[in-house]
Protein backbone atom coordinates (compact mmCIF):
# COMPACT_ATOMS: atom_id res chain seq x y z
CA UNK A 1 0.00 0.00 0.00
CA UNK A 2 1.36 3.39 -1.03
CA UNK A 3 2.02 6.14 1.49
CA UNK A 4 -0.72 8.21 -0.17
CA UNK A 5 -3.29 5.49 0.41
CA UNK A 6 -2.17 5.07 4.03
CA UNK A 7 -2.52 8.82 4.55
CA UNK A 8 -5.97 8.80 2.96
CA UNK A 9 -7.12 5.84 5.08
CA UNK A 10 -5.86 7.56 8.21
CA UNK A 11 -7.87 10.69 7.38
CA UNK A 12 -10.98 8.60 6.71
CA UNK A 13 -10.47 6.71 10.00
CA UNK A 14 -10.14 9.96 11.97
CA UNK A 15 -13.14 11.46 10.17
CA UNK A 16 -15.44 8.50 10.90
CA UNK A 17 -14.31 8.32 14.52
CA UNK A 18 -14.95 12.04 14.86
CA UNK A 19 -18.46 11.53 13.47
CA UNK A 20 -19.04 8.71 15.98
CA UNK A 21 -17.85 10.90 18.86
CA UNK A 22 -20.08 13.78 17.75
CA UNK A 23 -23.09 11.46 17.45
CA UNK A 24 -22.33 10.04 20.88
CA UNK A 25 -22.08 13.54 22.40
CA UNK A 26 -25.30 14.56 20.66
CA UNK A 27 -27.08 11.56 22.16
CA UNK A 28 -25.72 12.40 25.61
CA UNK A 29 -26.89 16.00 25.12
CA UNK A 30 -30.38 14.77 24.24
CA UNK A 31 -30.48 12.42 27.24
CA UNK A 32 -29.33 15.19 29.57
CA UNK A 33 -32.01 17.46 28.12
CA UNK A 34 -34.69 14.83 28.75
CA UNK A 35 -33.48 14.34 32.33
CA UNK A 36 -33.30 18.10 32.92
CA UNK A 37 -36.90 18.54 31.81
CA UNK A 38 -37.95 15.58 33.96
CA UNK A 39 -36.07 16.04 37.27
CA UNK A 40 -37.57 12.92 38.82
CA UNK A 41 -35.54 10.90 36.29
CA UNK A 42 -32.20 12.42 37.33
CA UNK A 43 -29.97 9.86 39.14
CA UNK A 44 -29.32 10.83 42.75
CA UNK A 45 -25.54 11.13 42.21
CA UNK A 46 -26.11 13.73 39.48
CA UNK A 47 -28.84 15.85 41.10
CA UNK A 48 -26.42 18.39 42.54
CA UNK A 49 -24.72 18.88 39.16
CA UNK A 50 -28.09 19.42 37.46
CA UNK A 51 -29.14 21.80 40.26
CA UNK A 52 -25.97 23.85 39.80
CA UNK A 53 -26.55 24.06 36.06
CA UNK A 54 -30.13 25.16 36.69
CA UNK A 55 -29.34 27.81 39.30
CA UNK A 56 -26.25 29.26 37.62
CA UNK A 57 -27.00 28.98 33.90
CA UNK A 58 -30.63 28.22 33.15
CA UNK A 59 -32.98 29.53 35.82
CA UNK A 60 -35.43 32.30 35.02
CA UNK A 61 -35.23 35.04 37.66
CA UNK A 62 -38.34 37.08 38.26
CA UNK A 63 -36.66 40.36 39.25
CA UNK A 64 -35.02 40.70 35.84
CA UNK A 65 -37.95 39.41 33.79
CA UNK A 66 -39.26 42.44 31.87
CA UNK A 67 -42.83 41.12 32.00
CA UNK A 68 -42.78 40.76 35.80
CA UNK A 69 -40.47 43.44 37.22
CA UNK A 70 -39.29 46.99 36.59
CA UNK A 71 -36.67 49.44 37.78
CA UNK A 72 -37.35 51.49 40.90
CA UNK A 73 -35.10 54.43 41.89
CA UNK A 74 -35.50 53.77 45.63
CA UNK A 75 -35.47 49.96 45.77
CA UNK A 76 -33.66 49.11 42.49
CA UNK A 77 -36.64 47.08 41.29
CA UNK A 78 -40.23 46.25 42.13
CA UNK A 79 -42.65 43.74 40.72
CA UNK A 80 -44.60 45.24 37.82
CA UNK A 81 -48.29 45.92 38.55
CA UNK A 82 -50.56 43.64 36.57
CA UNK A 83 -50.37 39.96 35.68
CA UNK A 84 -47.44 37.95 34.33
CA UNK A 85 -46.45 34.32 33.98
CA UNK A 86 -43.30 33.22 35.78
CA UNK A 87 -41.99 29.75 35.03
CA UNK A 88 -39.04 27.44 35.34
CA UNK A 89 -38.49 23.80 34.49
CA UNK A 90 -40.40 22.61 37.59
CA UNK A 91 -43.25 25.11 37.70
CA UNK A 92 -45.38 27.65 35.87
CA UNK A 93 -47.11 30.27 38.02
CA UNK A 94 -49.42 33.21 37.51
CA UNK A 95 -48.15 36.32 39.30
CA UNK A 96 -50.70 39.01 40.13
CA UNK A 97 -49.16 42.26 41.36
CA UNK A 98 -50.93 45.22 42.96
CA UNK A 99 -50.12 48.90 42.39
CA UNK A 100 -47.68 48.81 45.29
CA UNK A 101 -45.49 46.34 43.40
CA UNK A 102 -46.34 43.42 45.69
CA UNK A 103 -47.71 39.97 44.87
CA UNK A 104 -51.11 40.48 46.43
CA UNK A 105 -54.46 42.12 45.76
CA UNK A 106 -55.21 45.84 45.85
CA UNK A 107 -57.55 45.26 48.77
CA UNK A 108 -54.78 43.58 50.77
CA UNK A 109 -52.97 46.93 51.00
CA UNK A 110 -55.88 48.52 52.85
CA UNK A 111 -55.44 48.19 56.62
CA UNK A 112 -53.75 44.75 56.71
CA UNK A 113 -53.66 43.10 60.10
CA UNK A 114 -50.43 41.21 59.34
CA UNK A 115 -47.72 42.31 56.89
CA UNK A 116 -45.21 39.72 55.70
CA UNK A 117 -41.76 40.99 54.69
CA UNK A 118 -39.19 38.80 52.99
CA UNK A 119 -37.60 37.70 49.75
CA UNK A 120 -38.56 35.07 47.16
CA UNK A 121 -39.57 32.57 49.86
CA UNK A 122 -42.21 34.96 51.19
CA UNK A 123 -43.22 36.15 47.72
CA UNK A 124 -44.03 32.56 46.80
CA UNK A 125 -41.40 31.70 44.20
CA UNK A 126 -42.59 28.60 42.35
CA UNK A 127 -46.07 28.36 43.84
CA UNK A 128 -49.40 29.82 42.86
CA UNK A 129 -50.54 32.95 44.63
CA UNK A 130 -53.01 31.23 46.92
CA UNK A 131 -50.35 28.67 47.93
CA UNK A 132 -47.78 31.14 49.29
CA UNK A 133 -47.66 30.92 53.08
CA UNK A 134 -48.81 34.55 53.72
CA UNK A 135 -51.93 33.92 51.64
CA UNK A 136 -52.50 30.52 53.29
CA UNK A 137 -52.43 32.24 56.69
CA UNK A 138 -54.79 34.90 55.35
CA UNK A 139 -57.26 32.22 54.30
CA UNK A 140 -57.73 31.41 58.00
CA UNK A 141 -59.53 34.73 58.46
CA UNK A 142 -56.84 37.33 59.18
CA UNK A 143 -56.23 40.14 56.69
CA UNK A 144 -52.70 39.70 55.43
CA UNK A 145 -50.44 41.50 52.96
CA UNK A 146 -47.68 39.62 51.17
CA UNK A 147 -44.90 42.20 50.69
CA UNK A 148 -42.18 39.66 49.92
CA UNK A 149 -40.06 40.47 46.86
CA UNK A 150 -37.42 38.21 45.36
CA UNK A 151 -33.84 38.91 46.44
CA UNK A 152 -34.70 41.77 48.79
CA UNK A 153 -32.63 42.09 51.96
CA UNK A 154 -33.96 43.31 55.30
CA UNK A 155 -33.24 46.96 54.46
CA UNK A 156 -35.27 47.07 51.25
CA UNK A 157 -38.04 45.09 52.91
CA UNK A 158 -38.33 47.75 55.60
CA UNK A 159 -38.01 50.58 53.08
CA UNK A 160 -40.89 48.99 51.17
CA UNK A 161 -42.87 48.89 54.42
CA UNK A 162 -42.82 52.71 54.45
CA UNK A 163 -45.05 52.70 51.37
CA UNK A 164 -47.72 50.66 53.17
CA UNK A 165 -50.40 52.11 55.45
CA UNK A 166 -49.79 50.11 58.65
CA UNK A 167 -51.76 52.18 61.19
CA UNK A 168 -54.10 49.22 61.69
CA UNK A 169 -51.38 46.60 61.34
CA UNK A 170 -50.78 44.60 64.50
CA UNK A 171 -48.01 42.24 63.38
CA UNK A 172 -44.97 42.50 61.12
CA UNK A 173 -43.51 39.14 60.09
CA UNK A 174 -39.91 39.32 58.87
CA UNK A 175 -38.39 36.40 56.96
CA UNK A 176 -34.59 36.44 57.02
CA UNK A 177 -32.21 34.77 54.58
CA UNK A 178 -28.42 34.62 54.68
CA UNK A 179 -28.38 36.61 51.42
CA UNK A 180 -29.72 39.60 53.40
CA UNK A 181 -26.38 40.09 55.14
CA UNK A 182 -24.48 42.08 52.44
CA UNK A 183 -27.33 44.55 51.96
CA UNK A 184 -27.78 45.00 55.71
CA UNK A 185 -24.06 45.47 56.26
CA UNK A 186 -23.79 48.08 53.50
CA UNK A 187 -26.73 50.01 54.96
CA UNK A 188 -25.11 50.23 58.39
CA UNK A 189 -21.65 51.00 56.95
CA UNK A 190 -23.13 53.88 54.91
CA UNK A 191 -24.69 55.49 57.97
CA UNK A 192 -28.17 54.00 57.58
CA UNK A 193 -28.27 54.75 53.87
CA UNK A 194 -28.57 52.22 51.05
CA UNK A 195 -27.09 53.31 47.71
CA UNK A 196 -29.28 52.32 44.76
CA UNK A 197 -27.81 51.57 41.35
CA UNK A 198 -28.98 53.37 38.22
CA UNK A 199 -31.61 52.43 35.68
CA UNK A 200 -28.78 51.74 33.22
CA UNK A 201 -27.23 49.28 35.64
CA UNK A 202 -30.55 47.46 36.00
CA UNK A 203 -30.97 47.28 32.22
CA UNK A 204 -27.45 45.92 31.81
CA UNK A 205 -28.14 43.21 34.38
CA UNK A 206 -31.30 42.23 32.51
CA UNK A 207 -29.37 42.00 29.23
CA UNK A 208 -26.58 39.97 30.82
CA UNK A 209 -29.18 37.65 32.35
CA UNK A 210 -30.80 37.02 28.96
CA UNK A 211 -27.43 36.48 27.29
CA UNK A 212 -26.23 34.07 29.97
CA UNK A 213 -29.23 31.79 29.58
CA UNK A 214 -28.88 31.30 25.82
CA UNK A 215 -28.53 27.70 24.74
CA UNK A 216 -25.81 26.48 22.41
CA UNK A 217 -25.10 22.92 21.16
CA UNK A 218 -23.21 20.94 23.77
CA UNK A 219 -24.06 23.29 26.65
CA UNK A 220 -25.58 20.53 28.78
CA UNK A 221 -22.70 18.11 28.20
CA UNK A 222 -20.00 20.67 28.90
CA UNK A 223 -21.63 22.43 31.86
CA UNK A 224 -23.36 19.59 33.67
CA UNK A 225 -20.33 17.39 32.99
CA UNK A 226 -18.07 20.01 34.56
CA UNK A 227 -20.29 20.30 37.65
CA UNK A 228 -20.48 16.53 37.97
CA UNK A 229 -16.72 16.16 37.67
CA UNK A 230 -16.22 18.86 40.27
CA UNK A 231 -18.58 17.05 42.68
CA UNK A 232 -16.66 13.80 42.21
CA UNK A 233 -13.22 15.37 42.72
CA UNK A 234 -13.79 18.18 45.19
CA UNK A 235 -15.54 17.48 48.47
CA UNK A 236 -18.45 19.78 49.28
CA UNK A 237 -17.45 22.78 51.38
CA UNK A 238 -19.61 23.52 54.36
CA UNK A 239 -21.10 26.98 54.48
CA UNK A 240 -19.33 29.28 56.91
CA UNK A 241 -21.30 32.17 58.37
CA UNK A 242 -20.67 34.58 61.20
CA UNK A 243 -24.11 34.24 62.76
CA UNK A 244 -23.42 36.64 65.60
CA UNK A 245 -22.31 39.36 63.21
CA UNK A 246 -25.33 38.76 60.97
CA UNK A 247 -27.62 38.95 64.01
CA UNK A 248 -26.05 42.16 65.31
CA UNK A 249 -26.26 43.89 61.93
CA UNK A 250 -29.84 42.68 61.44
CA UNK A 251 -30.90 44.11 64.80
CA UNK A 252 -29.16 47.39 64.07
CA UNK A 253 -31.19 47.62 60.87
CA UNK A 254 -34.43 46.97 62.78
CA UNK A 255 -33.43 49.55 65.37
CA UNK A 256 -33.15 52.23 62.67
CA UNK A 257 -36.75 51.83 61.45
CA UNK A 258 -39.12 53.49 63.91
CA UNK A 259 -42.12 52.27 61.87
CA UNK A 260 -41.77 48.98 63.74
CA UNK A 261 -42.60 50.55 67.10
CA UNK A 262 -45.86 49.48 68.71
CA UNK A 263 -46.01 46.43 66.44
CA UNK A 264 -45.62 42.78 67.26
CA UNK A 265 -42.54 41.53 65.43
CA UNK A 266 -42.17 37.89 64.36
CA UNK A 267 -38.78 36.84 62.96
CA UNK A 268 -37.67 33.60 61.35
CA UNK A 269 -35.02 32.39 58.91
CA UNK A 270 -35.77 30.10 55.99
CA UNK A 271 -33.53 29.06 53.13
CA UNK A 272 -32.67 26.17 50.87
CA UNK A 273 -32.88 22.60 52.11
CA UNK A 274 -29.52 22.62 53.92
CA UNK A 275 -29.86 26.06 55.53
CA UNK A 276 -32.77 25.69 57.93
CA UNK A 277 -30.85 25.66 61.18
CA UNK A 278 -31.48 27.56 64.40
CA UNK A 279 -28.04 29.22 64.51
CA UNK A 280 -29.16 32.65 63.30
CA UNK A 281 -32.20 32.78 65.60
CA UNK A 282 -30.09 31.57 68.50
CA UNK A 283 -27.62 34.38 67.76
CA UNK A 284 -30.53 36.85 67.76
CA UNK A 285 -31.64 35.59 71.17
CA UNK A 286 -28.15 35.99 72.56
CA UNK A 287 -27.69 39.48 71.13
CA UNK A 288 -31.09 40.74 72.28
CA UNK A 289 -30.42 39.43 75.80
CA UNK A 290 -26.95 40.94 76.07
CA UNK A 291 -27.52 44.20 74.20
CA UNK A 292 -29.66 47.30 74.61
CA UNK A 293 -32.53 47.45 72.16
CA UNK A 294 -35.94 49.13 71.88
CA UNK A 295 -38.86 47.33 73.49
CA UNK A 296 -40.33 46.18 70.18
CA UNK A 297 -37.12 44.28 69.49
CA UNK A 298 -36.79 42.88 73.01
CA UNK A 299 -40.30 41.41 72.84
CA UNK A 300 -39.93 40.08 69.28
CA UNK A 301 -41.11 36.53 68.69
CA UNK A 302 -38.34 34.34 67.28
CA UNK A 303 -39.45 31.23 65.40
CA UNK A 304 -37.10 28.26 65.08
CA UNK A 305 -37.51 26.01 62.04
CA UNK A 306 -34.77 23.42 62.37
CA UNK A 307 -36.09 19.99 61.34
CA UNK A 308 -39.33 21.60 60.14
CA UNK A 309 -38.88 20.66 56.49
CA UNK A 310 -38.00 17.53 54.56
CA UNK A 311 -36.74 16.96 51.02
CA UNK A 312 -40.34 16.58 49.90
CA UNK A 313 -41.04 20.19 50.88
CA UNK A 314 -38.63 21.48 48.21
CA UNK A 315 -38.36 21.26 44.47
CA UNK A 316 -35.71 18.89 43.12
CA UNK A 317 -33.59 21.41 41.18
CA UNK A 318 -34.92 24.68 42.53
CA UNK A 319 -33.94 25.51 46.11
CA UNK A 320 -37.33 26.99 47.04
CA UNK A 321 -40.22 25.51 48.99
CA UNK A 322 -42.97 23.85 47.00
CA UNK A 323 -46.67 24.11 47.92
CA UNK A 324 -46.26 21.44 50.62
CA UNK A 325 -43.45 23.43 52.21
CA UNK A 326 -45.51 26.63 52.18
CA UNK A 327 -48.45 24.84 53.76
CA UNK A 328 -46.19 23.50 56.48
CA UNK A 329 -44.62 26.92 57.10
CA UNK A 330 -48.07 28.53 57.32
CA UNK A 331 -49.12 26.00 59.96
CA UNK A 332 -46.00 26.68 62.03
CA UNK A 333 -46.22 30.47 61.85
CA UNK A 334 -49.94 30.50 62.60
CA UNK A 335 -49.15 29.31 66.12
CA UNK A 336 -47.25 32.57 66.76
CA UNK A 337 -49.78 34.92 65.17
C-alpha positions in Angstrom: 0.0 0.0 0.0 1.4 3.4 -1.0 2.0 6.1 1.5 -0.7 8.2 -0.2 -3.3 5.5 0.4 -2.2 5.1 4.0 -2.5 8.8 4.6 -6.0 8.8 3.0 -7.1 5.8 5.1 -5.9 7.6 8.2 -7.9 10.7 7.4 -11.0 8.6 6.7 -10.5 6.7 10.0 -10.1 10.0 12.0 -13.1 11.5 10.2 -15.4 8.5 10.9 -14.3 8.3 14.5 -14.9 12.0 14.9 -18.5 11.5 13.5 -19.0 8.7 16.0 -17.9 10.9 18.9 -20.1 13.8 17.7 -23.1 11.5 17.4 -22.3 10.0 20.9 -22.1 13.5 22.4 -25.3 14.6 20.7 -27.1 11.6 22.2 -25.7 12.4 25.6 -26.9 16.0 25.1 -30.4 14.8 24.2 -30.5 12.4 27.2 -29.3 15.2 29.6 -32.0 17.5 28.1 -34.7 14.8 28.7 -33.5 14.3 32.3 -33.3 18.1 32.9 -36.9 18.5 31.8 -37.9 15.6 34.0 -36.1 16.0 37.3 -37.6 12.9 38.8 -35.5 10.9 36.3 -32.2 12.4 37.3 -30.0 9.9 39.1 -29.3 10.8 42.8 -25.5 11.1 42.2 -26.1 13.7 39.5 -28.8 15.9 41.1 -26.4 18.4 42.5 -24.7 18.9 39.2 -28.1 19.4 37.5 -29.1 21.8 40.3 -26.0 23.9 39.8 -26.6 24.1 36.1 -30.1 25.2 36.7 -29.3 27.8 39.3 -26.3 29.3 37.6 -27.0 29.0 33.9 -30.6 28.2 33.1 -33.0 29.5 35.8 -35.4 32.3 35.0 -35.2 35.0 37.7 -38.3 37.1 38.3 -36.7 40.4 39.3 -35.0 40.7 35.8 -38.0 39.4 33.8 -39.3 42.4 31.9 -42.8 41.1 32.0 -42.8 40.8 35.8 -40.5 43.4 37.2 -39.3 47.0 36.6 -36.7 49.4 37.8 -37.3 51.5 40.9 -35.1 54.4 41.9 -35.5 53.8 45.6 -35.5 50.0 45.8 -33.7 49.1 42.5 -36.6 47.1 41.3 -40.2 46.2 42.1 -42.6 43.7 40.7 -44.6 45.2 37.8 -48.3 45.9 38.6 -50.6 43.6 36.6 -50.4 40.0 35.7 -47.4 38.0 34.3 -46.4 34.3 34.0 -43.3 33.2 35.8 -42.0 29.7 35.0 -39.0 27.4 35.3 -38.5 23.8 34.5 -40.4 22.6 37.6 -43.3 25.1 37.7 -45.4 27.7 35.9 -47.1 30.3 38.0 -49.4 33.2 37.5 -48.2 36.3 39.3 -50.7 39.0 40.1 -49.2 42.3 41.4 -50.9 45.2 43.0 -50.1 48.9 42.4 -47.7 48.8 45.3 -45.5 46.3 43.4 -46.3 43.4 45.7 -47.7 40.0 44.9 -51.1 40.5 46.4 -54.5 42.1 45.8 -55.2 45.8 45.8 -57.6 45.3 48.8 -54.8 43.6 50.8 -53.0 46.9 51.0 -55.9 48.5 52.9 -55.4 48.2 56.6 -53.8 44.8 56.7 -53.7 43.1 60.1 -50.4 41.2 59.3 -47.7 42.3 56.9 -45.2 39.7 55.7 -41.8 41.0 54.7 -39.2 38.8 53.0 -37.6 37.7 49.8 -38.6 35.1 47.2 -39.6 32.6 49.9 -42.2 35.0 51.2 -43.2 36.2 47.7 -44.0 32.6 46.8 -41.4 31.7 44.2 -42.6 28.6 42.4 -46.1 28.4 43.8 -49.4 29.8 42.9 -50.5 33.0 44.6 -53.0 31.2 46.9 -50.4 28.7 47.9 -47.8 31.1 49.3 -47.7 30.9 53.1 -48.8 34.5 53.7 -51.9 33.9 51.6 -52.5 30.5 53.3 -52.4 32.2 56.7 -54.8 34.9 55.3 -57.3 32.2 54.3 -57.7 31.4 58.0 -59.5 34.7 58.5 -56.8 37.3 59.2 -56.2 40.1 56.7 -52.7 39.7 55.4 -50.4 41.5 53.0 -47.7 39.6 51.2 -44.9 42.2 50.7 -42.2 39.7 49.9 -40.1 40.5 46.9 -37.4 38.2 45.4 -33.8 38.9 46.4 -34.7 41.8 48.8 -32.6 42.1 52.0 -34.0 43.3 55.3 -33.2 47.0 54.5 -35.3 47.1 51.2 -38.0 45.1 52.9 -38.3 47.8 55.6 -38.0 50.6 53.1 -40.9 49.0 51.2 -42.9 48.9 54.4 -42.8 52.7 54.4 -45.0 52.7 51.4 -47.7 50.7 53.2 -50.4 52.1 55.5 -49.8 50.1 58.6 -51.8 52.2 61.2 -54.1 49.2 61.7 -51.4 46.6 61.3 -50.8 44.6 64.5 -48.0 42.2 63.4 -45.0 42.5 61.1 -43.5 39.1 60.1 -39.9 39.3 58.9 -38.4 36.4 57.0 -34.6 36.4 57.0 -32.2 34.8 54.6 -28.4 34.6 54.7 -28.4 36.6 51.4 -29.7 39.6 53.4 -26.4 40.1 55.1 -24.5 42.1 52.4 -27.3 44.6 52.0 -27.8 45.0 55.7 -24.1 45.5 56.3 -23.8 48.1 53.5 -26.7 50.0 55.0 -25.1 50.2 58.4 -21.7 51.0 57.0 -23.1 53.9 54.9 -24.7 55.5 58.0 -28.2 54.0 57.6 -28.3 54.8 53.9 -28.6 52.2 51.1 -27.1 53.3 47.7 -29.3 52.3 44.8 -27.8 51.6 41.3 -29.0 53.4 38.2 -31.6 52.4 35.7 -28.8 51.7 33.2 -27.2 49.3 35.6 -30.6 47.5 36.0 -31.0 47.3 32.2 -27.5 45.9 31.8 -28.1 43.2 34.4 -31.3 42.2 32.5 -29.4 42.0 29.2 -26.6 40.0 30.8 -29.2 37.6 32.3 -30.8 37.0 29.0 -27.4 36.5 27.3 -26.2 34.1 30.0 -29.2 31.8 29.6 -28.9 31.3 25.8 -28.5 27.7 24.7 -25.8 26.5 22.4 -25.1 22.9 21.2 -23.2 20.9 23.8 -24.1 23.3 26.7 -25.6 20.5 28.8 -22.7 18.1 28.2 -20.0 20.7 28.9 -21.6 22.4 31.9 -23.4 19.6 33.7 -20.3 17.4 33.0 -18.1 20.0 34.6 -20.3 20.3 37.6 -20.5 16.5 38.0 -16.7 16.2 37.7 -16.2 18.9 40.3 -18.6 17.1 42.7 -16.7 13.8 42.2 -13.2 15.4 42.7 -13.8 18.2 45.2 -15.5 17.5 48.5 -18.4 19.8 49.3 -17.5 22.8 51.4 -19.6 23.5 54.4 -21.1 27.0 54.5 -19.3 29.3 56.9 -21.3 32.2 58.4 -20.7 34.6 61.2 -24.1 34.2 62.8 -23.4 36.6 65.6 -22.3 39.4 63.2 -25.3 38.8 61.0 -27.6 38.9 64.0 -26.0 42.2 65.3 -26.3 43.9 61.9 -29.8 42.7 61.4 -30.9 44.1 64.8 -29.2 47.4 64.1 -31.2 47.6 60.9 -34.4 47.0 62.8 -33.4 49.5 65.4 -33.1 52.2 62.7 -36.8 51.8 61.5 -39.1 53.5 63.9 -42.1 52.3 61.9 -41.8 49.0 63.7 -42.6 50.6 67.1 -45.9 49.5 68.7 -46.0 46.4 66.4 -45.6 42.8 67.3 -42.5 41.5 65.4 -42.2 37.9 64.4 -38.8 36.8 63.0 -37.7 33.6 61.4 -35.0 32.4 58.9 -35.8 30.1 56.0 -33.5 29.1 53.1 -32.7 26.2 50.9 -32.9 22.6 52.1 -29.5 22.6 53.9 -29.9 26.1 55.5 -32.8 25.7 57.9 -30.8 25.7 61.2 -31.5 27.6 64.4 -28.0 29.2 64.5 -29.2 32.6 63.3 -32.2 32.8 65.6 -30.1 31.6 68.5 -27.6 34.4 67.8 -30.5 36.8 67.8 -31.6 35.6 71.2 -28.1 36.0 72.6 -27.7 39.5 71.1 -31.1 40.7 72.3 -30.4 39.4 75.8 -27.0 40.9 76.1 -27.5 44.2 74.2 -29.7 47.3 74.6 -32.5 47.4 72.2 -35.9 49.1 71.9 -38.9 47.3 73.5 -40.3 46.2 70.2 -37.1 44.3 69.5 -36.8 42.9 73.0 -40.3 41.4 72.8 -39.9 40.1 69.3 -41.1 36.5 68.7 -38.3 34.3 67.3 -39.5 31.2 65.4 -37.1 28.3 65.1 -37.5 26.0 62.0 -34.8 23.4 62.4 -36.1 20.0 61.3 -39.3 21.6 60.1 -38.9 20.7 56.5 -38.0 17.5 54.6 -36.7 17.0 51.0 -40.3 16.6 49.9 -41.0 20.2 50.9 -38.6 21.5 48.2 -38.4 21.3 44.5 -35.7 18.9 43.1 -33.6 21.4 41.2 -34.9 24.7 42.5 -33.9 25.5 46.1 -37.3 27.0 47.0 -40.2 25.5 49.0 -43.0 23.9 47.0 -46.7 24.1 47.9 -46.3 21.4 50.6 -43.4 23.4 52.2 -45.5 26.6 52.2 -48.5 24.8 53.8 -46.2 23.5 56.5 -44.6 26.9 57.1 -48.1 28.5 57.3 -49.1 26.0 60.0 -46.0 26.7 62.0 -46.2 30.5 61.8 -49.9 30.5 62.6 -49.2 29.3 66.1 -47.3 32.6 66.8 -49.8 34.9 65.2 
